[in-house]
């Protein structure tokens, strides 16, 4: 059925869900970085969702094949489902106490993460709206 493929066969909902998971985790890491700005020896951490997603989908710098039929071999949903947030340490220069948290950079990352989170939520809402319009055969708002 077409509706089954539209709702369940596509990787988009899973990628959007993982994006929200990563963005929530990143929000916690950035908040932790900010709260530890005066902690001696604390090293700022971050998460790279874009890099992790590229690796899971096999769309990094390598040449990949585009699948045009459902029987073609390609990255499956399992690779996306296995994505885990893997924090890494920032390589910024440390202050005299060994702490490398830069408040300006952290506030910029906080704003960027909030914008990304809001955009992802809007994409999910638009997708649901599109599916609802297709099911009810009404024009999309």
C-alpha positions in Angstrom: 0.0 0.0 0.0 1.1 3.5 -0.8 0.1 4.9 2.6 2.2 2.2 4.4 5.3 3.1 2.4 4.6 6.8 3.0 4.3 6.4 6.8 6.6 3.5 7.6 9.1 2.7 4.8 10.7 6.2 4.6 13.8 7.0 6.8 12.8 10.6 7.2 10.8 10.2 10.4 13.6 8.2 12.0 16.2 10.8 11.0 14.1 13.6 12.4 13.6 11.7 15.6 17.3 11.1 16.0 18.0 14.7 15.2 15.7 15.8 18.1 17.4 13.2 20.3 20.9 14.6 19.4 19.8 18.2 19.8 18.3 17.5 23.2 21.6 15.8 24.2 23.6 18.7 22.8 21.5 21.2 24.8 22.4 19.3 28.0 26.1 19.3 27.1 26.2 23.0 26.2 24.4 23.8 29.5 26.9 21.7 31.3 29.7 23.5 29.6 28.3 26.9 30.6 27.6 25.8 34.2 31.3 24.6 34.5 32.8 27.8 33.2 34.7 28.4 36.4 35.5 24.7 37.2 39.3 24.2 37.1 40.4 21.6 34.5 37.0 21.3 32.9 37.1 20.6 29.2 34.1 21.7 27.0 32.3 18.9 25.1 30.1 18.9 22.0 28.3 16.4 19.7 28.5 16.1 15.9 25.2 14.9 14.6 25.9 15.8 11.0 29.1 13.7 11.0 27.4 10.7 12.8 24.5 10.8 10.4 26.8 10.9 7.3 28.7 7.9 8.6 25.5 6.0 9.3 24.1 6.7 5.9 27.4 6.2 4.1 27.3 9.6 2.6 30.6 10.9 3.8 33.4 11.9 1.5 33.2 8.5 -0.2 31.4 7.9 -3.5 28.1 6.2 -2.8 25.4 4.7 -5.1 22.0 6.1 -5.2 19.2 3.6 -4.9 16.2 4.0 -7.3 14.3 0.9 -6.4 13.4 -0.7 -3.1 15.3 -3.9 -4.0 18.6 -2.0 -4.3 21.1 -2.3 -1.6 21.7 0.7 0.5 21.9 1.9 4.1 19.0 0.7 6.1 17.1 2.0 9.1 19.3 -0.1 11.4 22.3 2.2 10.9 20.2 5.3 11.8 18.6 3.5 14.8 22.1 2.6 16.1 23.2 6.3 16.1 24.4 7.3 19.5 25.4 10.7 20.8 29.2 10.5 21.3 30.5 13.6 22.9 34.0 14.8 22.0 36.2 17.4 23.8 36.6 20.8 22.3 40.1 21.6 21.3 40.0 25.3 22.3 42.9 26.8 24.2 42.7 26.4 27.9 42.9 29.2 30.5 45.5 29.2 33.3 43.3 26.9 35.4 43.0 24.3 32.6 39.4 25.2 31.7 38.7 25.7 28.0 35.0 26.9 28.1 34.5 30.0 26.0 31.2 31.6 27.0 30.7 33.4 23.7 31.2 30.2 21.7 28.9 28.3 24.1 26.1 30.9 23.8 26.4 30.8 20.0 26.1 27.0 20.0 23.1 27.3 22.3 21.3 29.6 19.9 22.3 27.5 16.9 21.0 24.3 18.6 17.7 26.0 19.5 17.2 27.1 16.0 18.0 23.6 14.7 15.6 22.1 17.2 12.8 24.4 16.2 13.4 23.8 12.5 13.3 20.0 13.1 10.0 20.3 15.0 8.6 22.4 12.1 9.7 19.8 9.6 8.0 17.0 11.6 4.8 19.1 11.9 4.8 19.8 8.1 5.3 16.1 7.4 2.3 15.2 9.6 0.3 17.9 7.9 1.2 16.6 4.5 0.2 13.0 5.4 -3.0 14.2 7.0 -3.9 16.1 3.9 -3.2 13.1 1.7 -5.4 10.8 3.9 -8.3 13.2 4.1 -7.8 14.5 0.5 -7.9 18.1 1.7 -5.7 20.9 0.5 -2.7 21.6 2.7 -2.7 24.7 4.7 
